[in-house]
Amino acid sequence: MPELVKAVAEWGVTITEIVGILIIVGFALYALVVVPLLRLKHHQANEIYTEVRQRLGRGILLGLEFLVAADIIHTVAVELTFETVGILAIIVLIRTFLSFTLEVELSGRWPWQKKE
């Protein structure tokens, strides 16, 4: 039975990682191709940079959430050792820092600050 759980968890990790990567790539393509075409069509060229940056940043944030989830599943269900838990802690710390800094870049405030 533990082998079945490990196999299902590995598939879950793979699928979750693929979803995270597809989200980042999909948002990047959308931000770089569709958004400029829509803005140019409506003669709003000065807003293209801001819109592309916002869309790309949101896609990266969402993709990072899936990649962190995949790392957690892998560590807890597949390979639970002190070494993998330590590596997971470092990865989650780095990705959390990236998420916070992206949020500040996109919204101009920390996630825990109230909207004005």
Residue frames as a rotation matrix with the C-alpha (Angstrom) as fourth column:
MET 1
0.557 0.830 0.000 0.00
0.830 -0.557 0.000 0.00
0.000 0.000 -1.000 0.00
PRO 2
0.375 -0.440 -0.816 2.76
0.192 -0.824 0.533 2.59
-0.907 -0.356 -0.224 0.75
GLU 3
-0.694 -0.638 0.334 4.13
0.430 0.005 0.903 2.07
-0.577 0.770 0.271 -2.77
LEU 4
-0.089 0.760 0.644 0.72
0.969 -0.084 0.234 2.94
0.232 0.645 -0.728 -4.22
VAL 5
0.759 0.335 -0.559 0.58
0.526 -0.821 0.222 6.14
-0.384 -0.462 -0.799 -2.13
LYS 6
-0.106 -0.898 -0.427 4.10
0.153 -0.439 0.886 7.05
-0.982 0.028 0.184 -3.24
ALA 7
-0.683 -0.123 0.720 3.26
0.701 0.168 0.693 6.43
-0.207 0.978 -0.029 -6.91
VAL 8
0.356 0.885 0.299 0.06
0.910 -0.401 0.105 8.52
0.213 0.235 -0.948 -6.70
ALA 9
0.639 -0.181 -0.747 1.95
0.323 -0.819 0.475 11.31
-0.698 -0.545 -0.465 -4.91
GLU 10
-0.483 -0.875 0.015 4.67
0.331 -0.166 0.929 11.31
-0.811 0.454 0.370 -7.58
TRP 11
-0.404 0.440 0.802 2.03
0.890 -0.012 0.455 11.61
0.210 0.898 -0.387 -10.30
GLY 12
0.665 0.696 -0.270 0.36
0.746 -0.638 0.193 14.38
-0.038 -0.330 -0.943 -8.33
VAL 13
0.188 -0.711 -0.677 3.66
0.255 -0.631 0.733 16.22
-0.948 -0.311 0.063 -8.01
THR 14
-0.719 -0.490 0.494 4.36
0.556 0.022 0.831 15.90
-0.417 0.872 0.257 -11.73
ILE 15
-0.022 0.811 0.585 0.90
0.936 -0.190 0.298 17.12
0.353 0.554 -0.754 -12.69
THR 16
0.740 0.304 -0.600 1.06
0.573 -0.752 0.326 20.04
-0.352 -0.585 -0.731 -10.23
GLU 17
-0.193 -0.892 -0.408 4.49
0.270 -0.448 0.852 21.09
-0.943 0.054 0.328 -11.53
ILE 18
-0.676 -0.002 0.737 3.28
0.736 0.045 0.675 20.91
-0.035 0.999 -0.029 -15.13
VAL 19
0.427 0.893 0.146 0.24
0.876 -0.448 0.178 23.04
0.224 0.052 -0.973 -14.26
GLY 20
0.528 -0.299 -0.795 2.48
0.379 -0.755 0.535 25.62
-0.760 -0.584 -0.286 -12.57
ILE 21
-0.590 -0.806 0.036 4.80
0.332 -0.202 0.921 25.78
-0.736 0.556 0.387 -15.57
LEU 22
-0.428 0.511 0.746 1.89
0.878 0.037 0.478 25.99
0.217 0.859 -0.464 -18.03
ILE 23
0.645 0.660 -0.385 0.35
0.743 -0.659 0.114 28.84
-0.179 -0.359 -0.916 -16.02
ILE 24
0.131 -0.678 -0.724 3.58
0.162 -0.705 0.690 30.84
-0.978 -0.207 0.018 -16.11
VAL 25
-0.813 -0.457 0.360 4.16
0.385 0.040 0.922 30.18
-0.436 0.889 0.143 -19.82
GLY 26
-0.133 0.863 0.487 0.49
0.975 0.026 0.220 30.79
0.177 0.504 -0.845 -20.68
PHE 27
0.690 0.363 -0.626 0.36
0.544 -0.831 0.118 34.10
-0.477 -0.422 -0.771 -18.83
ALA 28
-0.247 -0.858 -0.450 3.68
0.131 -0.490 0.862 35.14
-0.960 0.153 0.234 -20.40
LEU 29
-0.773 0.002 0.635 2.44
0.628 0.152 0.764 34.42
-0.095 0.988 -0.118 -23.92
TYR 30
0.286 0.952 0.111 -0.87
0.950 -0.297 0.098 36.14
0.126 0.077 -0.989 -23.21
ALA 31
0.539 -0.111 -0.835 0.87
0.390 -0.846 0.365 39.17
-0.746 -0.522 -0.413 -21.71
LEU 32
-0.406 -0.852 -0.330 3.38
0.036 -0.376 0.926 39.46
-0.913 0.364 0.184 -24.53
VAL 33
-0.908 0.074 0.413 1.11
0.420 0.193 0.887 38.72
-0.014 0.978 -0.207 -27.49
VAL 34
-0.124 0.979 0.163 -2.58
0.926 0.055 0.374 39.32
0.357 0.197 -0.913 -26.76
VAL 35
0.323 0.279 -0.905 -2.42
0.742 -0.668 0.058 42.33
-0.588 -0.690 -0.422 -24.43
PRO 36
-0.590 -0.560 -0.582 -0.30
0.100 -0.766 0.635 44.51
-0.801 0.316 0.508 -26.78
LEU 37
-0.866 0.308 0.393 -2.52
0.441 0.105 0.891 43.63
0.234 0.945 -0.227 -29.73
LEU 38
0.119 0.968 -0.222 -5.66
0.976 -0.072 0.208 44.60
0.185 -0.241 -0.953 -27.78
ARG 39
0.181 -0.108 -0.978 -4.13
0.545 -0.816 0.191 47.84
-0.818 -0.568 -0.089 -26.51
LEU 40
-0.825 -0.535 -0.184 -2.77
0.129 -0.495 0.859 48.87
-0.551 0.685 0.477 -29.93
LYS 41
-0.549 0.709 0.443 -6.15
0.776 0.234 0.586 48.17
0.312 0.666 -0.678 -31.48
HIS 42
0.553 0.797 -0.244 -7.71
0.823 -0.476 0.311 50.72
0.132 -0.373 -0.919 -29.13
HIS 43
0.253 -0.541 0.802 -4.84
0.245 -0.766 -0.594 53.20
0.936 0.347 -0.062 -29.51
GLN 44
0.939 0.035 0.341 -3.69
-0.317 -0.292 0.902 52.83
0.131 -0.956 -0.263 -25.88
ALA 45
0.483 -0.821 -0.305 0.02
0.227 0.453 -0.862 52.28
0.846 0.347 0.405 -26.53
ASN 46
-0.202 -0.606 0.769 1.08
-0.598 -0.546 -0.587 54.12
0.776 -0.579 -0.252 -23.36
GLU 47
0.326 0.411 0.851 -0.65
-0.936 0.266 0.230 51.52
-0.132 -0.872 0.471 -21.18
ILE 48
0.664 -0.051 -0.746 0.89
-0.337 0.870 -0.359 48.44
0.667 0.490 0.561 -22.82
TYR 49
-0.384 -0.916 -0.116 3.97
-0.248 0.223 -0.943 48.27
0.889 -0.333 -0.313 -20.58
THR 50
-0.572 0.208 0.793 1.96
-0.820 -0.128 -0.558 48.50
-0.015 -0.970 0.243 -17.36
GLU 51
0.507 0.862 0.017 -0.63
-0.856 0.506 -0.102 45.97
-0.097 0.037 0.995 -18.51
VAL 52
0.451 -0.423 -0.786 1.97
-0.251 0.785 -0.566 43.44
0.856 0.453 0.248 -19.72
ARG 53
-0.620 -0.753 0.221 3.91
-0.371 0.033 -0.928 43.79
0.691 -0.658 -0.299 -16.47
GLN 54
-0.270 0.621 0.736 0.77
-0.942 -0.013 -0.335 43.30
-0.198 -0.784 0.588 -14.35
ARG 55
0.727 0.608 -0.320 -0.40
-0.674 0.722 -0.159 40.23
0.135 0.331 0.934 -16.28
LEU 56
0.190 -0.754 -0.629 3.03
-0.169 0.607 -0.777 38.63
0.967 0.253 -0.012 -16.34
GLY 57
-0.686 -0.459 0.565 3.54
-0.581 -0.123 -0.805 39.25
0.439 -0.880 -0.182 -12.62
ARG 58
0.115 0.822 0.558 0.17
-0.956 0.243 -0.162 37.72
-0.268 -0.515 0.814 -11.74
GLY 59
0.756 0.139 -0.640 0.96
-0.438 0.833 -0.337 34.66
0.487 0.535 0.690 -13.85
ILE 60
-0.274 -0.926 -0.260 4.30
-0.213 0.322 -0.923 34.19
0.938 -0.197 -0.285 -12.14
LEU 61
-0.552 0.119 0.825 2.67
-0.832 -0.143 -0.535 34.50
0.054 -0.982 0.178 -8.70
LEU 62
0.523 0.834 0.176 0.02
-0.830 0.545 -0.117 31.91
-0.193 -0.085 0.977 -9.53
GLY 63
0.584 -0.378 -0.718 2.56
-0.267 0.746 -0.610 29.55
0.766 0.548 0.335 -11.11
LEU 64
-0.511 -0.818 0.263 4.82
-0.483 0.020 -0.876 29.85
0.711 -0.574 -0.405 -8.06
GLU 65
-0.078 0.573 0.816 1.95
-0.974 0.130 -0.185 28.78
-0.212 -0.809 0.548 -5.81
PHE 66
0.873 0.409 -0.265 1.55
-0.471 0.846 -0.248 25.57
0.123 0.342 0.932 -7.80
LEU 67
0.218 -0.878 -0.426 5.29
-0.158 0.399 -0.903 24.90
0.963 0.264 -0.051 -7.77
VAL 68
-0.554 -0.342 0.759 5.43
-0.775 -0.122 -0.621 25.36
0.305 -0.932 -0.197 -3.99
ALA 69
0.406 0.787 0.464 2.47
-0.869 0.490 -0.072 22.98
-0.284 -0.374 0.883 -3.62
ALA 70
0.776 -0.174 -0.606 4.30
-0.252 0.796 -0.551 20.39
0.578 0.580 0.574 -5.73
ASP 71
-0.302 -0.952 0.050 7.42
-0.361 0.065 -0.930 20.71
0.882 -0.299 -0.364 -3.56
ILE 72
-0.327 0.260 0.908 5.37
-0.941 -0.003 -0.338 20.24
-0.085 -0.966 0.246 -0.39
ILE 73
0.766 0.643 -0.010 3.61
-0.637 0.756 -0.150 17.16
-0.089 0.121 0.989 -1.77
HIS 74
0.474 -0.656 -0.587 6.92
-0.191 0.575 -0.796 15.68
0.859 0.490 0.147 -2.90
THR 75
-0.518 -0.753 0.406 8.62
-0.544 -0.077 -0.836 16.23
0.660 -0.654 -0.370 0.44
VAL 76
-0.247 0.489 0.837 5.76
-0.933 0.111 -0.341 15.02
-0.260 -0.865 0.429 2.63
ALA 77
0.662 0.710 0.241 4.45
-0.613 0.697 -0.371 12.11
-0.432 0.098 0.897 0.58
VAL 78
0.865 -0.318 -0.388 7.41
-0.155 0.565 -0.810 10.87
0.476 0.761 0.440 -1.44
GLU 79
0.101 -0.950 -0.296 10.71
0.557 0.300 -0.774 11.55
0.824 -0.087 0.560 0.27
LEU 80
0.829 0.293 0.476 10.46
-0.213 -0.622 0.754 12.63
0.516 -0.727 -0.453 3.92
THR 81
0.214 -0.813 -0.541 13.95
0.917 0.358 -0.175 13.06
0.336 -0.459 0.822 5.34
PHE 82
0.404 -0.136 -0.905 15.61
0.560 -0.745 0.362 15.86
-0.723 -0.653 -0.225 7.32
GLU 83
-0.685 -0.728 -0.018 17.58
0.391 -0.388 0.835 16.81
-0.615 0.565 0.550 4.23
THR 84
-0.571 0.529 0.628 14.49
0.689 -0.108 0.717 17.12
0.446 0.842 -0.303 2.00
VAL 85
0.514 0.743 -0.429 12.60
0.858 -0.427 0.288 19.05
0.031 -0.515 -0.856 4.69
GLY 86
0.014 -0.614 -0.789 15.53
0.448 -0.702 0.553 21.48
-0.894 -0.362 0.265 4.95
ILE 87
-0.891 -0.313 0.328 15.67
0.410 -0.248 0.877 21.90
-0.193 0.917 0.350 1.19
LEU 88
-0.096 0.946 0.310 11.89
0.878 -0.066 0.473 22.40
0.468 0.318 -0.825 1.12
ALA 89
0.461 0.247 -0.852 12.16
0.744 -0.630 0.220 25.08
-0.483 -0.736 -0.475 3.80
ILE 90
-0.495 -0.727 -0.476 14.76
0.261 -0.647 0.716 26.96
-0.829 0.230 0.510 1.77
ILE 91
-0.817 0.238 0.525 12.73
0.541 0.001 0.841 26.65
0.200 0.971 -0.129 -1.45
VAL 92
0.228 0.969 -0.091 9.52
0.930 -0.190 0.315 27.81
0.288 -0.156 -0.945 0.24
LEU 93
0.216 -0.228 -0.949 11.38
0.582 -0.751 0.313 30.71
-0.784 -0.620 -0.029 1.85
ILE 94
-0.810 -0.577 -0.110 12.83
0.225 -0.478 0.849 31.84
-0.542 0.663 0.517 -1.48
ARG 95
-0.641 0.620 0.453 9.54
0.614 0.059 0.787 31.47
0.462 0.782 -0.418 -3.33
THR 96
0.356 0.748 -0.560 7.64
0.931 -0.334 0.147 33.26
-0.077 -0.574 -0.816 -0.56
PHE 97
-0.193 -0.526 -0.828 10.13
0.355 -0.824 0.441 36.13
-0.915 -0.209 0.346 -0.75
LEU 98
-0.956 -0.147 0.253 9.65
0.279 -0.196 0.940 36.24
-0.088 0.969 0.229 -4.53
SER 99
-0.177 0.974 0.144 5.88
0.890 0.095 0.446 36.24
0.420 0.207 -0.883 -4.10
PHE 100
0.360 0.286 -0.888 5.99
0.759 -0.643 0.100 39.11
-0.543 -0.710 -0.449 -1.61
THR 101
-0.506 -0.626 -0.593 8.33
0.159 -0.744 0.649 41.20
-0.848 0.234 0.476 -3.74
LEU 102
-0.850 0.287 0.442 6.22
0.473 0.045 0.880 40.57
0.232 0.957 -0.174 -6.86
GLU 103
0.156 0.958 -0.241 3.11
0.975 -0.111 0.190 41.59
0.156 -0.264 -0.952 -4.93
VAL 104
0.125 -0.200 -0.972 4.81
0.466 -0.853 0.236 44.82
-0.876 -0.482 -0.013 -3.86
GLU 105
-0.863 -0.500 -0.066 5.89
0.151 -0.380 0.912 45.48
-0.481 0.778 0.404 -7.45
LEU 106
-0.668 0.642 0.376 2.41
0.615 0.193 0.765 44.86
0.418 0.742 -0.524 -8.82
SER 107
0.337 0.932 -0.132 0.23
0.816 -0.219 0.535 46.53
0.470 -0.288 -0.834 -6.19
GLY 108
-0.096 -0.464 0.881 2.61
-0.029 -0.883 -0.468 49.00
0.995 -0.071 0.072 -4.56
ARG 109
0.178 0.170 0.969 1.94
-0.949 -0.231 0.214 47.66
0.260 -0.958 0.120 -1.07
TRP 110
-0.877 -0.461 0.133 2.71
-0.478 0.813 -0.332 44.66
0.045 -0.355 -0.934 1.11
PRO 111
-0.559 0.693 -0.455 0.12
0.146 0.623 0.769 41.85
0.816 0.363 -0.449 1.09
TRP 112
-0.313 0.438 -0.843 -0.89
0.940 0.272 -0.208 42.57
0.138 -0.857 -0.496 4.69
GLN 113
-0.903 0.012 -0.430 -1.43
0.090 -0.972 -0.216 46.30
-0.421 -0.233 0.877 4.14
LYS 114
0.051 0.997 0.055 -4.98
0.527 0.020 -0.850 47.57
-0.848 0.073 -0.524 3.57
LYS 115
-0.311 -0.043 0.950 -5.98
0.927 -0.236 0.293 48.88
0.211 0.971 0.113 0.17
GLU 116
-0.817 -0.017 -0.577 -6.35
0.220 -0.933 -0.284 52.63
-0.533 -0.359 0.766 -0.06
